[in-house]
Amino acid sequence: MLAKIVRQNGNRVFEIDGKTYLPAAFRSFRPTPANVSLFYRNGIRLFQMQCSGLNSTLGLPYSNYGAAWVGDHRYDFSSLDRQLGMFMRFAPEGYFMLMVQLDMPEWWRKENKCPWNSYSQLGEALFEEKWVKDASDYLQAFIRYAEEKYGDRVFAYSFSAGCATEWFDGWYESVSERKAADYREKTGCPDAPVPTAAQVRSTDLPSLYGDDSPVYRYQKYCADLIPDLILRFAGAAQQVLEHRKILGLFFGYTDQPVHWQNQTGTNGYEKVWASPDIDMLFSPASYKTREVSGVGSYQYTVDSIGLHDKLYLHEIDHRTHLASYPLDNFYLMDSIYRTEEETIAVLRRELCAAAVKDGSLWWFDFMGGYYASPGLEAELQTEMSVLEKLYAKPHRSVSEIAVFVDPMSFLRMKDETRMPQDCVWHNRDSLHNCGAPYDYFNLKDLPAIDPGQYKMFVFLNAVEMTDDVKRIIREELKDKTKVWVYAPNYASGGMAEVCTVKVTEIDLPDGKIRYGDESFGFCDPASPMFSVEDPKAEILARYENGLPAVGRKGNDVYIPTGNVPSALWRDLARAAGVHIYSDTPGALYADSRFVARQTVQEKDITIHMPFDCTVEELFSGIIYTTKNRELNYREENGGVRLFLIRERR
């Protein structure tokens, strides 16, 4: 079999031996005849399975089928035979993605007297060269076996290690002498101090690390370790696959929980995304906005994935209303939706979120039974029908806002101050509520985008900037609206190099800004803080003590804190000439094929279309015709409507 990702109507889809398949797939830690056949009979043909003998963070096995890596270069692939045999019986025309876990088995740790556990201490375990070699050998043996026996049914592979199978580290807990020596050798500083856990977790001001900070220097060193390990494993896999099958993994989140963005050691993900050995990237939908009133969002800078010609898999591991049962260890899941109506509304929202970003929808029946109702089975049928209609239409972005995150700038921000979250994911989500779609990129990818598409460029955490990025901003974005959050270029030449609004440093660690009826600012005390000090700037908002805060001069807008409200984003976008689809909050998705919206507050909805048209609401089949470029309808709270553009008038 030859499997690859191709473009069809501008959409990325899977191609298996010349036949294309919708990017829609099933996953579960507890695959059974019941849930495999449920998804299969409703049109899903792509299935993923976990091949692991280890426990998850819930204390239960990732797979009930058992381990395949059972001794020193000894493998028992009967566990794969049993699991894949069940899948093939209940999904007879299905194709399969195998995810193999490479973490140290317990027998390996005992035999090799290894004090580290790769699942919870990946940043230390990766120095165990024997484990890296043995795990690479296992990965290659696994692929060879699967290809020889099931090569006509397996279309993709993925590999994992580290906490939650997502390559997370816990390096701040302990540092070995071996790792400390490697750090000093690579940084060229034989006396470089390794920061303590207390230093890493400090909330002392200032909030930004300088070049000489031991925490910053160590975090920067750690940012390369896990990406380099991943690329070693990917290279080992491709020695066998030779790019005949698709290869992917979870890696590269920019919305880690408080205290984790730097300490998991994953900020160096860009080199993995750029690797030709990786074809697709998986991520659960953002955990921050999963409530029915949320906006739905992404843990990745999702539009950069397409720039690297890779496919994004949007994993829906949400706890449906059917998840309220105790697991085998009596653990009860949280964040469970209350009703079937709530579940369906969220599933529809996430379908829109995946489709608008040229991504694959990956239903994750987490511990089994989450879709086991006639209502949700009917919803799966509906959603597959909707996807077929969407993917028959040409796709392109219509976003007029480009938003940028720099993962390496996170290293400058103290995790414990919540500044990474305040600047990035809070603003990401409030931007989702501004009534206009946006594209979400890594800052380093600015040279790869077409600036002509966008009217507003937003820089959320660009504390450090490369000379190439600064050159493009000066030369190619000089006539574009640019919005700068907090301290752009602060650590790499100074803010005045990129932002024409003059600012001055102030002593106001708890400063909050008033905008209309809202007050916003950092969650924790922050330093340095800044005030606009520019007689030529228009002051758009002030601190509560009256000092100028948000200023606009020419094409530059400066905002000195995070947690910017959606009303300010909307006003800035409108002033930049961005088309505003909605004047009220609520998840909104739009591309060349469709406009979708989830209702949060009002029942009588108006969507401002960029042109008059006839649309089909795909979940109901109702046809609407706009008048004066307005699409008007009535919807209950939480409801999702997806309008396929059928004819422009």
C-alpha positions in Angstrom: 0.0 0.0 0.0 1.0 3.6 -0.7 -0.6 6.1 1.6 -0.1 9.9 1.6 -1.8 13.2 2.2 -2.9 15.0 -0.9 -4.9 18.1 -1.8 -8.4 17.7 -3.3 -10.4 20.9 -3.9 -7.9 22.7 -1.8 -8.6 20.4 1.1 -6.0 18.0 2.6 -7.3 14.4 2.5 -5.9 10.9 2.9 -5.1 9.0 -0.3 -4.7 5.2 0.1 -3.6 3.3 -3.1 -5.0 6.1 -5.3 -8.4 6.4 -3.5 -9.1 9.4 -1.4 -10.8 9.3 2.0 -12.4 12.0 4.1 -10.1 13.2 7.0 -12.4 11.7 9.6 -11.3 9.0 12.0 -12.1 7.0 15.2 -9.9 6.6 18.2 -10.4 5.0 21.7 -8.4 3.7 24.6 -11.1 1.0 24.9 -11.9 -0.1 21.4 -14.6 -2.8 21.4 -16.8 -4.5 18.8 -19.6 -2.1 20.0 -17.8 1.2 19.3 -15.8 0.1 16.3 -18.9 -1.2 14.6 -20.9 1.9 15.6 -18.4 4.2 13.9 -17.9 1.9 10.9 -21.6 1.5 10.1 -21.9 5.3 10.1 -19.3 5.8 7.4 -16.0 6.1 9.2 -13.3 4.1 7.4 -10.2 5.2 9.2 -9.3 3.9 12.7 -6.5 4.4 15.2 -5.4 2.0 17.9 -3.0 2.3 20.8 -0.2 -0.3 21.1 1.0 -0.1 24.7 1.7 -2.1 27.7 1.8 0.9 30.1 -0.6 2.8 32.3 -2.1 6.2 31.5 -2.2 9.2 33.8 -5.6 7.8 35.0 -3.8 4.8 36.4 -5.4 2.4 33.9 -3.7 0.7 30.9 -3.6 2.6 27.7 -4.6 -0.6 26.0 -6.3 -3.8 27.3 -4.4 -5.8 24.7 -1.1 -5.8 26.5 2.6 -5.2 25.7 4.5 -6.2 22.6 8.0 -5.2 23.8 8.5 -7.9 26.4 12.3 -8.3 26.8 15.7 -7.3 25.5 15.0 -7.3 21.7 12.2 -9.7 22.3 8.8 -8.9 21.0 5.4 -10.6 21.2 3.2 -9.1 18.5 0.3 -11.3 19.4 -1.1 -8.3 21.2 -1.2 -6.4 17.9 -2.7 -9.4 16.2 -5.5 -9.6 18.7 -6.3 -5.9 18.6 -6.0 -5.5 14.8 -7.9 -8.7 14.3 -10.9 -7.3 16.3 -10.8 -4.1 14.3 -10.7 -5.9 10.9 -13.6 -8.1 11.9 -15.9 -5.2 12.9 -14.5 -2.7 10.4 -14.0 -5.0 7.4 -13.2 -2.3 4.9 -11.4 -0.1 7.3 -7.8 1.2 7.3 -5.7 1.6 10.4 -3.2 3.9 12.1 -1.0 2.2 14.7 0.3 4.3 17.6 3.3 2.6 19.3 4.4 3.8 22.8 8.2 3.8 23.2 8.5 4.5 26.9 10.6 2.3 29.1 8.8 -0.9 30.1 9.3 -1.7 33.8 11.3 -4.8 33.0 13.7 -2.5 31.0 14.3 -0.2 33.9 15.0 -3.1 36.3 17.4 -4.9 33.9 19.3 -1.7 33.1 19.1 -0.3 36.7 17.7 2.9 35.3 16.6 5.5 38.0 14.6 7.4 35.5 11.1 6.8 34.0 10.8 8.1 30.5 7.0 8.6 31.0 7.4 11.1 33.8 11.0 12.1 33.5 11.6 12.2 29.7 14.2 15.0 29.9 16.4 12.8 32.0 15.6 9.5 30.3 16.6 10.7 26.9 20.2 10.6 28.1 19.9 6.8 28.5 21.4 6.0 25.1 20.7 2.3 25.5 17.0 3.1 25.9 16.9 5.4 22.8 18.7 2.7 20.8 16.5 -0.1 22.1 13.3 1.9 21.6 14.3 2.7 18.0 15.0 -1.0 17.4 11.6 -1.8 18.8 9.9 0.8 16.7 11.5 -0.6 13.5 10.7 -4.2 14.5 7.1 -3.1 15.1 6.7 -1.4 11.7 8.4 -4.3 9.9 6.0 -6.8 11.5 3.0 -4.7 10.8 4.0 -4.0 7.2 4.7 -7.7 6.5 1.5 -9.0 7.9 -0.9 -6.0 7.6 0.7 -3.7 5.1 -2.4 -3.6 2.9 -4.5 -2.4 5.9 -2.2 0.0 7.8 -2.1 3.5 6.3 -0.3 5.4 9.0 1.9 5.1 12.1 2.6 7.3 15.1 4.9 7.0 18.0 4.9 8.5 21.5 6.8 8.8 24.7 6.7 11.1 27.8 3.8 12.0 30.0 0.3 11.5 28.5 2.0 10.2 25.3 2.6 13.8 24.3 6.3 14.1 25.0 5.9 16.2 28.2 8.8 16.4 30.6 9.1 17.1 34.3 12.7 18.2 34.3 12.3 20.8 37.1 11.8 18.1 39.7 15.4 16.8 39.5 18.5 17.2 37.3 21.2 14.5 37.1 24.9 15.2 37.0 25.0 13.8 33.5 22.4 16.2 32.3 24.0 19.1 34.1 27.4 18.2 32.5 25.8 18.1 29.1 24.2 21.5 29.7 27.5 23.1 30.7 29.3 21.5 27.7 26.7 22.7 25.1 26.5 26.2 26.5 30.2 26.5 26.8 30.0 27.5 30.5 31.7 25.0 32.8 30.4 26.7 35.9 26.9 27.4 34.7 24.5 26.9 37.5 21.5 24.6 37.0 18.4 26.3 38.4 16.6 24.7 41.4 12.9 23.9 41.4 12.4 26.9 43.7 14.0 29.2 41.2 11.9 27.8 38.3 8.7 28.3 40.3 9.6 31.8 41.5 7.0 34.5 41.3 9.5 37.2 42.1 9.5 40.2 39.8 10.6 41.0 37.2 8.3 38.7 35.1 10.8 38.4 32.2 14.1 36.5 32.3 17.2 38.3 31.0 20.0 36.7 29.1 22.0 36.0 32.2 19.1 34.3 34.1 20.1 30.6 34.9 16.4 29.7 34.4 16.2 31.2 31.0 19.5 29.7 29.8 18.6 26.3 31.1 15.1 26.4 29.6 16.5 27.4 26.3 18.9 24.4 26.5 16.0 22.0 27.4 13.9 23.3 24.5 16.0 21.3 22.0 16.3 18.0 23.8 12.9 16.5 23.2 12.6 17.7 19.6 16.0 16.1 18.8 14.9 12.9 20.4 11.7 12.9 18.4 13.6 13.4 15.2 15.9 10.5 16.0 12.8 8.2 16.4 11.2 9.6 13.2 14.4 9.0 11.3 14.4 5.4 12.6 10.8 4.9 11.5 11.4 6.3 8.0 14.4 3.9 7.5 11.7 1.2 7.3 8.8 3.1 5.9 10.7 5.1 3.3 7.8 7.5 3.3 5.4 4.9 1.8 3.0 5.4 4.8 2.0 8.5 6.8 3.8 9.3 10.1 2.5 11.6 12.8 2.5 12.4 16.5 1.3 14.8 19.3 3.7 17.7 19.8 3.8 21.4 20.1 1.1 23.0 22.3 1.1 26.7 23.0 -1.6 26.7 25.6 -0.2 24.6 28.4 -1.8 24.9 31.8 -0.4 27.4 34.3 3.2 26.4 35.3 3.7 24.1 32.3 4.4 26.0 29.2 8.2 26.1 29.7 8.6 23.2 32.2 7.4 20.5 29.8 10.3 21.2 27.5 8.3 21.3 24.3 8.7 24.9 23.1 11.3 23.8 20.5 8.6 22.1 18.5 9.2 24.1 15.3 12.1 21.9 14.1 9.8 18.8 14.4 7.0 20.5 12.4 9.6 21.4 9.7 10.9 17.9 9.4 10.2 16.0 6.2 9.9 12.8 8.2 6.7 14.0 9.9 3.4 14.1 7.9 0.7 15.0 10.4 0.3 16.4 13.9 -2.4 15.5 16.4 -3.8 17.6 19.2 -6.9 17.6 21.4 -9.1 20.6 21.0 -8.1 23.3 23.5 -9.2 22.4 27.0 -9.7 26.0 28.0 -13.0 26.7 26.1 -14.9 23.4 26.0 -18.0 24.5 27.8 -21.1 24.9 25.7 -20.7 28.7 26.0 -17.0 28.5 25.0 -15.6 29.3 21.6 -13.8 26.1 20.8 -10.1 26.5 19.9 -6.8 24.9 19.2 -3.7 24.0 21.2 -1.5 24.5 18.2 -0.6 27.5 16.1 -2.7 25.6 13.7 -2.3 27.4 10.4 1.5 27.0 10.5 0.9 23.2 10.2 -0.4 23.7 6.7 2.4 26.0 5.8 4.7 23.0 6.4 2.5 20.9 4.1 1.3 18.7 7.0 -2.2 17.6 8.1 -3.7 18.7 11.4 -5.8 16.1 13.3 -8.3 17.8 15.6 -9.0 15.3 18.4 -12.4 15.4 20.0 -11.8 13.7 23.4 -14.7 15.7 25.0 -16.7 13.9 27.8 -20.1 13.5 26.3 -23.2 13.2 28.5 -22.7 9.4 28.4 -19.4 9.6 30.1 -20.8 9.8 33.7 -19.9 6.3 34.8 -17.0 5.1 37.0 -13.9 3.6 35.3 -12.4 0.3 36.3 -10.5 2.0 39.2 -13.7 3.9 40.2 -12.4 7.2 38.8 -15.1 9.5 37.6 -14.3 11.8 34.7 -15.0 15.5 35.0 -16.2 18.2 32.6 -19.1 16.0 31.4 -21.8 17.6 29.4 -25.2 17.5 31.0 -27.5 16.5 28.1 -27.4 15.1 24.7 -28.3 18.5 23.3 -25.2 20.0 24.9 -23.1 17.2 23.5 -24.4 17.6 20.0 -23.9 21.3 20.0 -20.2 20.9 21.1 -19.6 18.1 18.5 -20.9 20.4 15.8 -18.8 23.3 16.9 -15.7 21.1 16.8 -16.5 19.8 13.4 -16.6 23.5 12.2 -13.3 24.2 14.0 -11.6 21.2 12.3 -13.0 21.9 8.8 -12.2 25.6 8.7 -8.5 24.8 9.4 -8.2 22.2 6.7 -7.9 19.6 9.4 -9.1 16.1 10.1 -11.9 15.3 12.6 -10.8 12.6 15.1 -13.6 11.3 17.3 -12.0 10.0 20.5 -14.4 7.6 22.3 -12.0 8.0 25.3 -12.8 5.1 27.6 -15.6 3.7 25.5 -19.4 4.2 25.5 -19.3 8.0 25.0 -21.3 7.7 21.7 -23.5 4.7 22.6 -26.9 6.2 22.1 -29.3 6.4 19.1 -29.1 10.2 19.3 -25.3 10.3 19.0 -25.3 7.6 16.3 -27.7 9.7 14.3 -25.4 12.7 14.9 -22.4 10.8 13.5 -24.4 10.1 10.3 -25.3 13.8 10.1 -21.7 14.9 10.6 -20.3 12.5 8.0 -22.9 13.8 5.5 -21.9 17.4 6.4 -18.2 16.6 5.9 -18.9 15.1 2.5 -20.6 18.3 1.4 -17.9 20.5 2.7 -15.0 18.6 1.2 -16.7 18.6 -2.2 -16.3 22.4 -2.2 -13.0 24.3 -2.8 -11.4 25.5 0.5 -9.3 28.6 1.1 -8.9 30.9 4.1 -10.8 34.2 4.0 -9.3 35.4 7.3 -8.2 39.1 7.3 -6.5 38.8 10.7 -3.1 37.0 11.2 -2.1 36.2 14.7 1.4 35.2 15.7 2.9 33.3 18.7 6.6 32.8 19.2 7.2 29.6 21.2 10.8 30.5 22.1 9.6 33.8 23.6 7.8 31.8 26.2 11.2 31.0 27.6 11.5 34.6 28.6 8.3 34.6 30.6 8.0 33.2 34.1 5.5 30.3 34.1 4.4 31.0 37.6 3.2 34.5 36.8 0.7 33.1 34.3 2.1 35.6 31.8 2.4 33.0 29.0 -1.3 32.2 29.4 -2.4 35.8 29.8 -0.6 36.9 26.6 -1.4 33.9 24.4 -4.3 31.6 25.1 -6.6 34.2 26.8 -6.1 36.5 23.9 -6.5 33.7 21.4 -9.9 32.9 22.9 -11.0 36.5 23.1 -10.0 37.0 19.5 -12.4 34.0 18.7 -15.2 36.1 20.2 -14.4 39.3 18.1 -16.7 38.3 15.3 -14.1 37.8 12.6 -12.0 34.7 11.7 -8.2 34.7 12.0 -5.3 32.6 11.0 -2.9 31.5 13.7 0.8 31.1 13.0 4.3 30.7 14.5 6.1 34.0 14.4 9.0 32.4 12.5 6.6 31.6 9.7 5.9 35.2 8.9 8.1 35.1 5.8 6.1 32.2 4.4 2.7 33.9 4.4 1.1 36.2 1.8 0.7 39.6 3.6 -1.7 40.8 1.0 -4.5 38.6 2.4 -4.5 40.2 5.9 -5.5 43.7 7.1 -4.5 43.2 10.8 -1.4 41.5 12.2 -1.4 40.6 15.9 1.8 39.8 17.8 0.8 38.2 21.1 4.2 37.4 22.8 7.0 38.5 20.5 9.4 39.3 23.3 12.2 38.1 21.0 12.3 38.6 17.2 14.7 37.6 14.5 16.3 40.1 12.2 14.4 38.5 9.2 11.0 38.9 10.9 11.8 42.5 11.8 12.9 43.2 8.2 9.6 41.9 6.9 7.6 44.0 9.4 9.5 47.1 8.3 9.4 46.5 4.6 6.3 44.4 3.9 3.9 45.3 6.7 4.5 49.1 6.9 1.0 49.8 5.5 -0.7 47.2 7.6 -2.3 47.5 11.0 0.0 45.9 13.6 -1.1 45.2 17.1 1.6 44.7 19.7 0.9 43.0 23.0 3.0 43.7 26.1 6.8 43.8 25.2 7.6 43.2 21.6 11.3 42.8 20.8 12.1 43.7 24.4 14.8 41.1 24.6 16.3 41.5 21.1 16.8 45.2 20.5 14.1 47.1 22.2 10.4 47.8 21.6 11.1 51.0 19.6 12.7 48.9 16.8 9.3 47.5 15.8 6.5 49.6 17.4 6.3 53.3 16.5 4.1 54.1 19.6 6.6 55.4 22.2 6.2 53.9 25.7 7.8 54.3 29.1 8.4 51.9 31.8 6.2 52.4 35.0 6.0 50.8 38.4 2.4 49.5 38.3 2.6 45.7 38.8 -1.1 45.3 39.4 -2.2 47.7 36.7 -5.6 47.2 35.2 -6.9 48.9 32.1 -10.4 50.2 31.5 -12.1 49.7 28.1 -15.7 50.7 28.1 -17.4 48.8 30.9 -14.6 46.2 31.1 -11.4 46.1 33.2 -8.5 43.9 32.0 -4.8 43.1 32.7 -2.4 40.5 33.9 -3.7 38.0 36.4 -0.6 38.3 38.6 1.7 41.2 39.4 4.0 41.9 36.5 7.1 43.9 35.8 8.2 45.6 33.7 5.0 47.4 32.9 4.6 50.2 30.4 2.5 53.3 29.7 2.1 55.1 26.4 4.2 58.3 26.4 3.7 59.6 22.9 2.1 63.0 22.1 1.2 61.8 18.6 -0.6 58.7 19.7 -4.3 58.4 20.0 -5.1 57.0 23.5 -7.7 54.2 23.2 -7.7 53.1 26.8 -6.2 54.1 30.2 -5.1 52.4 33.3 -7.5 52.7 36.2 -5.2 55.3 37.7 -5.5 57.4 34.6 -2.2 56.7 32.9 -2.3 56.2 29.1 -2.3 52.4 28.4 -3.5 51.5 24.9 -2.3 53.8 22.1 -2.5 54.0 18.3 -0.2 55.9 16.0 -0.3 55.4 12.3 -0.5 51.7 11.7 0.7 50.6 15.1 -1.4 49.8 18.1 0.2 49.0 21.5 -1.5 47.1 24.3 0.6 46.8 27.5 -1.1 43.7 29.1 -2.7 40.4 28.3 -6.3 39.3 28.7 -7.5 41.8 26.1 -11.3 41.8 25.9 -13.1 40.8 22.7 -14.7 44.2 22.4 -11.3 45.8 21.9 -10.2 43.2 19.4 -13.4 43.8 17.5 -13.0 47.6 17.5 -9.4 47.3 16.3 -10.3 44.9 13.6 -13.2 47.0 12.3 -10.9 50.1 12.3 -8.4 48.1 10.2 -11.1 47.3 7.6 -11.6 43.7 8.6 -15.0 42.3 7.8 -16.9 41.7 11.0 -19.4 38.8 10.7 -20.9 39.2 14.2 -21.2 42.1 16.7 -21.7 39.7 19.7 -19.7 37.0 21.3 -19.8 33.4 20.2 -17.7 30.9 18.3 -17.5 31.9 14.6 -15.8 30.1 11.8 -15.7 31.2 8.1 -13.8 30.2 5.0 -14.5 30.3 1.3 -17.1 27.5 1.7 -19.1 28.3 4.8 -19.9 30.5 7.7 -20.7 28.9 11.1 -21.7 30.3 14.4 -22.6 29.1 17.9 -25.1 31.1 19.8 -24.1 32.2 23.3 -26.5 34.8 24.5 -29.1 36.2 22.1 -31.8 34.1 20.2 -32.3 36.4 17.2 -29.0 36.2 15.3 -27.6 38.4 12.5 -24.6 37.4 10.6 -23.1 40.2 8.4 -22.1 38.4 5.2 -19.4 40.0 2.9 -21.9 39.6 0.0 -25.5 38.6 -0.7 -25.9 34.9 -1.2 -28.1 31.8 -0.9 -26.9 29.4 1.8 -27.8 25.9 3.0 -27.8 25.2 6.7 -26.2 21.8 6.7 -27.4 20.4 10.0 -31.1 21.0 9.1 -31.1 21.4 5.3 -32.9 24.7 5.5 -32.2 27.2 2.7 -31.7 30.9 3.6 -31.3 33.9 1.4 -29.5 37.0 2.7 -31.0 40.5 2.3 -28.7 43.6 2.3 -25.8 41.2 3.2 -27.5 40.1 6.4 -28.3 36.5 7.3 -31.0 36.5 10.0 -32.2 33.5 11.9 -33.4 32.4 15.4 -31.4 29.9 17.5 -31.5 28.6 21.1 -28.5 29.2 23.4 -25.6 26.9 22.5 -27.0 25.9 19.1 -24.7 25.7 16.1 -25.6 26.6 12.6 -23.3 25.9 9.6 -24.2 27.7 6.4 -22.8 26.4 3.2 -22.6 29.1 0.5 -24.4 27.8 -2.5 -24.8 30.8 -4.7 -23.5 34.4 -4.6 -25.8 37.1 -5.8 
